[in-house]
Amino acid sequence: MEFIKQIERLQLLNKLVREKRTGNPRELAERLGLSRRQLYSYLEFLKDYGIDIVYSRKTNSFIFNNGKEIKIDFQFQVLDEKANREITGGKSLENFLPCCFSARSETKLAPWSVLEVNASYRSQKCCDEVI
């Protein structure tokens, strides 16, 4: 649920900045449920994507500095079993790359460890066993 909370924070931040109603950094951080340090991390994250948000003492609000704004669309939908099976997440590799892959890892490795991957090529469709 943390992901959804972050999306909601970004949506609220966008709305407040667009309307120039953020208040000072401390007030904005409180409204978003963040510390000031976390607020500035969010702003740095957005800056990495080309969205420059700066504080204006004149308006007592954060503003979009370079004319770029954020558009956030988020949709949460529960899929039935049939629709879930039809999702491929992109192009099917079966028609794209005719090869076999096998992966194994030791149980003592950290979750983000590199897996040892063995691959062999076949001219037909993917095989059931690795050669």
C-alpha positions as CSV (number, residue, x, y, z in Angstrom):
1,M,0.0,0.0,0.0
2,E,3.0,2.3,0.3
3,F,3.1,2.7,-3.5
4,I,-0.5,4.0,-3.5
5,K,0.3,6.4,-0.7
6,Q,3.2,7.8,-2.7
7,I,1.0,8.3,-5.7
8,E,-1.6,10.1,-3.6
9,R,1.2,12.3,-2.2
10,L,2.4,13.2,-5.6
11,Q,-1.2,14.0,-6.7
12,L,-1.7,16.3,-3.7
13,L,1.7,17.9,-4.2
14,N,0.9,18.5,-7.9
15,K,-2.5,20.0,-7.0
16,L,-1.2,22.3,-4.3
17,V,1.7,23.6,-6.4
18,R,-0.5,24.1,-9.5
19,E,-2.9,26.2,-7.3
20,K,0.0,27.9,-5.5
21,R,-1.4,27.0,-2.1
22,T,1.5,24.9,-0.6
23,G,2.5,27.3,2.1
24,N,6.1,27.2,3.4
25,P,8.2,24.0,3.3
26,R,7.3,23.0,6.8
27,E,3.6,23.4,6.1
28,L,3.7,21.5,2.9
29,A,5.7,18.7,4.5
30,E,3.0,18.4,7.2
31,R,0.2,18.4,4.7
32,L,1.9,15.6,2.8
33,G,2.7,13.6,6.0
34,L,6.4,13.9,5.4
35,S,9.4,15.4,7.1
36,R,11.0,18.4,5.4
37,R,13.9,16.2,4.4
38,Q,11.6,13.7,2.7
39,L,9.8,16.6,1.0
40,Y,13.0,17.8,-0.5
41,S,13.8,14.2,-1.6
42,Y,10.4,14.1,-3.5
43,L,11.3,17.4,-5.1
44,E,14.8,16.1,-6.1
45,F,13.1,13.0,-7.6
46,L,10.8,15.2,-9.7
47,K,13.8,17.3,-10.7
48,D,15.5,14.2,-12.1
49,Y,12.5,13.9,-14.5
50,G,12.8,17.6,-15.6
51,I,10.1,19.1,-13.2
52,D,11.7,21.9,-11.3
53,I,9.6,23.0,-8.3
54,V,11.0,25.9,-6.2
55,Y,9.7,27.9,-3.2
56,S,8.6,31.4,-3.9
57,R,8.7,33.8,-0.9
58,K,6.6,36.3,-2.9
59,T,3.6,33.8,-3.2
60,N,4.5,31.8,0.0
61,S,4.1,28.7,-2.1
62,F,6.1,26.3,-4.2
63,I,5.8,26.9,-7.9
64,F,6.7,25.1,-11.2
65,N,9.9,26.9,-12.2
66,N,10.3,25.8,-15.8
67,G,6.7,25.7,-17.0
68,K,6.6,21.9,-16.8
69,E,3.9,20.3,-14.7
70,I,3.0,16.7,-13.6
71,K,0.2,14.6,-15.0
72,I,-0.5,11.6,-12.8
73,D,-3.0,8.9,-13.8
74,F,-3.5,5.9,-11.6
75,Q,-6.0,3.2,-12.1
76,F,-6.6,0.3,-9.8
77,Q,-8.7,-2.5,-11.2
78,V,-9.5,-6.1,-10.0
79,L,-9.3,-8.5,-12.9
80,D,-11.3,-11.7,-13.2
81,E,-9.5,-15.0,-13.9
82,K,-10.0,-14.9,-17.7
83,A,-8.7,-11.3,-18.1
84,N,-5.7,-12.2,-15.8
85,R,-4.7,-15.1,-18.1
86,E,-4.9,-12.9,-21.2
87,I,-2.3,-10.4,-19.9
88,T,1.1,-11.1,-21.3
89,G,2.9,-8.0,-20.1
90,G,4.2,-7.3,-23.6
91,K,5.3,-9.3,-26.7
92,S,5.4,-13.0,-26.2
93,L,8.9,-14.3,-26.2
94,E,7.8,-17.6,-27.7
95,N,7.4,-16.0,-31.1
96,F,10.3,-13.6,-30.7
97,L,13.3,-15.6,-29.4
98,P,13.4,-19.4,-30.0
99,C,15.7,-20.5,-27.2
100,C,15.7,-22.2,-23.8
101,F,16.5,-20.7,-20.5
102,S,17.2,-22.3,-17.2
103,A,18.1,-20.5,-14.0
104,R,19.2,-21.7,-10.6
105,S,20.4,-20.0,-7.5
106,E,21.8,-21.0,-4.1
107,T,19.4,-20.5,-1.2
108,K,22.0,-18.6,0.8
109,L,22.2,-15.8,-1.7
110,A,20.5,-12.4,-1.0
111,P,17.2,-11.8,-2.8
112,W,18.8,-9.3,-5.3
113,S,21.8,-11.6,-6.1
114,V,22.8,-12.3,-9.7
115,L,21.4,-15.7,-10.8
116,E,23.5,-18.1,-12.7
117,V,21.7,-18.5,-16.0
118,N,22.3,-21.2,-18.5
119,A,20.9,-20.7,-22.0
120,S,21.1,-22.8,-25.1
121,Y,19.8,-22.0,-28.6
122,R,17.4,-24.1,-30.6
123,S,15.9,-23.4,-34.0
124,Q,12.5,-24.7,-32.9
125,K,10.1,-23.3,-30.2
126,C,11.3,-23.3,-26.6
127,C,12.2,-26.7,-25.4
128,D,11.2,-28.6,-22.2
129,E,14.7,-29.3,-21.1
130,V,18.1,-27.5,-21.3
131,I,20.7,-29.1,-23.5
